[in-house]
Structures are given as structure tokens and as C-alpha cells.
């Protein structure tokens, strides 16, 4: 599940549709609910954040079911949740978000596609358990205040990037996304099989991947097809 060990990189911050406030200026203590079934980690995190003076850890939960019950008593709390708990996963996180939770995913297993989905559903951030301890507290403050915070690796992956492929290469790659043989892909795009094969080969080379499955996956992840 990973651990909160110091590592390079700072979280990225972006506005997320809420007014940002200075919690120090207004003397606000931020209520937190921690959801993680790794007891040592969650105890260490709770202790660390309590020492910051800006947080009140109102509950630690080993499951999303416990976290939902804790929110009944503290509906405005920021939920900091791991993905990999017994009743966790994508649906559990989306369920909390649909209930209006202020939520930051703190996980070693967040993918770029999941991060996009959670942010679209209203998550306040997606952070890695490998973030340096010194950056986690301010990131959570920003998230509670309405700022979207992202792990630097995820931020780089979801930021728009220029596509190195031509429109024909993208069309062929889109037609090949289900793994169909070259002859079938060629029929779909109304090109000769040899031309189709060459376009796929060039796309694979341009993207720096090993095969068309990886090329399709990368193009989908970056929103090109």
C-alpha cells in the first residue's frame, strides 16, 4: 500500500470551483476523516497532522462504511481515503463523492484514468502516499479550502500534451483499439492493408511504445482518441 516516506516532487494546485480561504487568518481548524486499513500508517498520519495545529482528526476508519458513518457526525470534514481498503475501490470513492463529500484520495495505486474520473466527480485531489510529509499538510489545507491538489506525476500525465500523430494515424489507431486484425482495421478506415499497417507502425514509433495495444492505451489515456 506504500508509505509516507519523503520523496521529491511537490503537489500541483489548481482552482476547483470553490472559494479559497486562508485558514490561518480565520483561525479555522480543519476536521479530517482518515480512511485506511493500514493501522500504523493511519496512526502516524493522524499524529503528524494533529501536530500541525490546523487539523482535528475527528475519526479514523478502516473501511468506507465506517467513513460514511463518521461523515454523519462531521459532514463538512475532509475525507482523506486510501483506495485499497476491503470495501474500497472506484465505486466506493464515487459513492462518497456523490454524497457531497470533500474527498482527497491518498493512495499508492491511483491511475491517471481514475484520477480524471474522480476529479470530474468532484474530488478535491489525488495524492500519492509517497509525497514528502512536509507537503502533505498544506496540500490538505488547500483541498479543504476548495483547491484541487494533484500528485506531480498524475498532474503531468493529465495535463494536455501535443499529439505527435497525424489525423490518419489517429483514425487508424481508433479503429484498431479493439485489437482487430489489420485487414479488418483497413476495411473500417477504407485504406489498403499495407497503408494501414504502415500508419500503425509509424504511430507506435512516434509514441515510443512497443506495440499497438500500448499505443492505443497511451492515446486513450491522453485523450487523443
C-alpha positions as CSV (number, residue, x, y, z in Angstrom):
1,X,0.0,0.0,0.0
2,X,3.0,2.3,0.2
3,X,4.2,4.6,2.9
4,X,4.6,8.2,3.7
5,X,8.3,8.4,3.0
6,X,10.0,11.6,1.9
7,X,10.4,11.8,-1.8
8,X,10.9,14.5,-4.4
9,X,8.1,16.4,-6.0
10,X,5.5,19.0,-5.0
11,X,1.8,18.6,-5.5
12,X,0.2,20.7,-8.2
13,X,-2.6,23.2,-7.2
14,X,-5.5,24.3,-9.4
15,X,-8.8,26.0,-8.6
16,X,-11.6,23.6,-8.3
17,X,-14.8,25.7,-8.3
18,X,-14.7,26.8,-4.6
19,X,-13.6,29.9,-2.9
20,X,-10.1,29.6,-1.4
21,X,-9.8,30.9,2.2
22,X,-6.8,31.4,4.4
23,X,-7.3,29.0,7.3
24,X,-4.6,30.7,9.4
25,X,-6.1,34.1,9.0
26,X,-9.5,32.9,10.1
27,X,-8.3,30.5,12.8
28,X,-10.1,27.6,11.2
29,X,-9.3,24.1,12.4
30,X,-10.0,21.6,9.6
31,X,-11.9,18.5,10.5
32,X,-10.4,15.3,8.9
33,X,-11.7,11.8,8.5
34,X,-8.9,9.3,7.6
35,X,-9.9,6.1,5.8
36,X,-7.2,3.5,5.6
37,X,-7.0,-0.1,7.0
38,X,-3.2,0.1,7.5
39,X,-3.2,0.9,11.2
40,X,0.4,2.0,11.6
41,X,0.2,4.4,8.7
42,X,-3.1,6.0,9.6
43,X,-2.0,6.4,13.3
44,X,1.3,8.1,12.1
45,X,-0.6,10.3,9.7
46,X,-3.2,11.3,12.4
47,X,-0.4,12.1,14.8
48,X,1.6,14.1,12.2
49,X,-1.5,16.2,11.2
50,X,-2.6,16.8,14.8
51,X,0.8,18.3,15.5
52,X,0.3,20.8,12.7
53,X,-2.3,22.6,14.7
54,X,-4.5,23.2,11.7
55,X,-6.4,19.9,11.8
56,X,-8.8,18.0,14.0
57,X,-8.8,14.3,13.1
58,X,-12.4,13.6,14.1
59,X,-12.3,9.9,13.0
60,X,-10.0,7.2,11.7
61,X,-11.8,4.5,9.8
62,X,-10.6,1.1,8.4
63,X,-13.4,1.0,5.8
64,X,-15.5,3.2,3.7
65,X,-18.6,2.1,5.6
66,X,-17.0,3.5,8.8
67,X,-16.0,6.6,6.9
68,X,-19.6,7.2,5.8
69,X,-20.8,6.8,9.4
70,X,-18.2,9.3,10.6
71,X,-19.4,11.8,8.0
72,X,-22.9,11.7,9.5
73,X,-21.4,13.4,12.6
74,X,-19.0,15.6,10.7
75,X,-20.4,16.2,7.2
76,X,-18.0,19.1,6.5
77,X,-14.9,17.1,7.2
78,X,-12.3,16.5,4.6
79,X,-12.2,12.7,3.9
80,X,-8.6,11.5,3.2
81,X,-9.1,8.0,1.9
82,X,-7.0,5.1,0.6
83,X,-8.3,3.3,-2.4
84,X,-7.2,-0.1,-1.3
85,X,-9.3,-1.0,1.7
86,X,-11.6,-4.0,2.0
87,X,-14.7,-2.2,0.9
88,X,-12.9,0.4,-1.1
89,X,-12.2,0.9,-4.8
90,X,-13.6,3.2,-7.5
91,X,-17.3,2.7,-6.8
92,X,-16.8,3.3,-3.0
93,X,-15.0,6.6,-3.7
94,X,-17.6,7.7,-6.3
95,X,-20.4,6.9,-3.8
96,X,-18.8,9.2,-1.2
97,X,-18.4,11.9,-3.8
98,X,-22.0,11.6,-5.0
99,X,-23.0,12.2,-1.3
100,X,-21.2,15.5,-1.4
101,X,-18.0,14.5,0.5
102,X,-15.0,16.7,0.4
103,X,-12.5,14.0,-0.5
104,X,-8.8,13.6,-1.3
105,X,-7.6,10.2,-2.5
106,X,-4.3,9.3,-0.8
107,X,-3.2,6.1,-2.4
108,X,-0.2,4.3,-3.9
109,X,-2.5,2.8,-6.7
110,X,-4.2,5.8,-8.3
111,X,-4.1,5.7,-12.1
112,X,-4.4,8.6,-14.5
113,X,-7.7,7.5,-15.8
114,X,-9.1,7.0,-12.3
115,X,-7.8,10.4,-11.3
116,X,-9.6,12.0,-14.2
117,X,-12.8,10.3,-13.3
118,X,-12.6,11.2,-9.6
119,X,-11.8,14.9,-10.4
120,X,-14.7,15.1,-12.8
121,X,-16.9,13.7,-10.0
122,X,-15.8,16.4,-7.6
123,X,-12.8,15.0,-5.8
124,X,-10.6,17.7,-4.2
125,X,-7.4,15.9,-5.1
126,X,-5.5,12.8,-5.8
127,X,-2.2,12.4,-3.9
128,X,0.4,9.7,-3.6
129,X,1.4,8.2,-0.3
130,X,5.0,8.8,-1.5
131,X,4.6,12.6,-1.1
132,X,7.0,14.3,1.3
133,X,5.5,14.7,4.7
134,X,6.2,18.4,4.6
135,X,4.0,19.0,1.6
136,X,1.0,16.9,2.6
137,X,-0.4,19.2,5.3
138,X,-0.5,22.3,3.0
139,X,-2.0,20.2,0.2
140,X,-4.8,19.1,2.5
141,X,-5.4,22.7,3.7
142,X,-5.7,23.8,0.0
143,X,-8.0,20.8,-0.8
144,X,-10.3,21.7,2.2
145,X,-10.4,25.3,1.0
146,X,-11.6,24.3,-2.4
147,X,-8.4,23.9,-4.4
148,X,-7.7,20.8,-6.4
149,X,-4.4,19.2,-5.4
150,X,-2.6,16.6,-7.6
151,X,0.3,14.3,-7.2
152,X,3.0,15.7,-9.6
153,X,3.2,12.5,-11.6
154,X,-0.6,12.5,-12.1
155,X,-0.6,16.2,-12.9
156,X,2.0,15.7,-15.6
157,X,0.0,12.8,-17.1
158,X,-3.4,14.5,-17.2
159,X,-2.1,17.9,-18.5
160,X,-2.9,18.4,-22.1
161,X,0.0,17.3,-24.3
162,X,0.5,17.9,-28.0
163,X,-0.3,14.9,-30.1
164,X,2.5,13.8,-32.4
165,X,0.2,11.7,-34.6
166,X,-1.5,12.8,-37.8
167,X,-5.3,12.6,-38.2
168,X,-4.9,9.5,-40.4
169,X,-2.8,7.8,-37.8
170,X,-5.3,8.7,-35.0
171,X,-8.1,7.4,-37.2
172,X,-6.3,4.1,-37.7
173,X,-5.4,3.8,-34.1
174,X,-9.0,4.4,-33.1
175,X,-10.2,1.7,-35.5
176,X,-7.6,-0.7,-34.0
177,X,-8.5,-0.1,-30.4
178,X,-10.3,-3.5,-30.0
179,X,-7.3,-5.5,-31.3
180,X,-8.9,-6.3,-34.7
181,X,-6.6,-7.8,-37.4
182,X,-5.0,-5.4,-40.0
183,X,-7.4,-6.5,-42.7
184,X,-10.5,-5.6,-40.6
185,X,-8.9,-2.3,-39.5
186,X,-8.2,-1.4,-43.1
187,X,-11.9,-2.0,-44.0
188,X,-13.0,0.2,-41.2
189,X,-10.9,3.2,-42.3
190,X,-11.2,2.5,-46.1
191,X,-7.5,2.1,-46.7
192,X,-5.3,-0.6,-48.1
193,X,-4.0,-3.1,-45.6
194,X,-0.4,-2.1,-46.4
195,X,-1.1,1.6,-45.8
196,X,-3.0,0.7,-42.6
197,X,0.0,-1.4,-41.3
198,X,2.4,1.5,-42.1
199,X,0.3,4.0,-40.3
200,X,0.1,1.8,-37.2
201,X,3.8,1.2,-37.3
202,X,4.5,4.9,-37.5
203,X,2.1,5.7,-34.6
204,X,3.8,3.0,-32.5
205,X,7.3,4.5,-33.3
206,X,6.1,8.1,-32.7
207,X,4.7,7.3,-29.3
208,X,7.7,5.4,-28.2
209,X,5.8,2.2,-27.3
210,X,6.2,-1.4,-28.1
211,X,3.0,-2.4,-29.8
212,X,-0.3,-1.1,-31.0
213,X,-2.1,-2.2,-27.7
214,X,0.3,0.2,-25.8
215,X,-0.2,2.9,-28.5
216,X,-4.0,2.7,-28.1
217,X,-3.7,2.7,-24.3
218,X,-1.5,5.8,-24.3
219,X,-3.6,7.7,-26.9
220,X,-6.8,7.0,-24.9
221,X,-5.1,8.0,-21.6
222,X,-4.1,11.3,-23.1
223,X,-7.5,11.9,-24.6
224,X,-6.4,11.8,-28.3
225,X,-8.8,9.0,-29.3
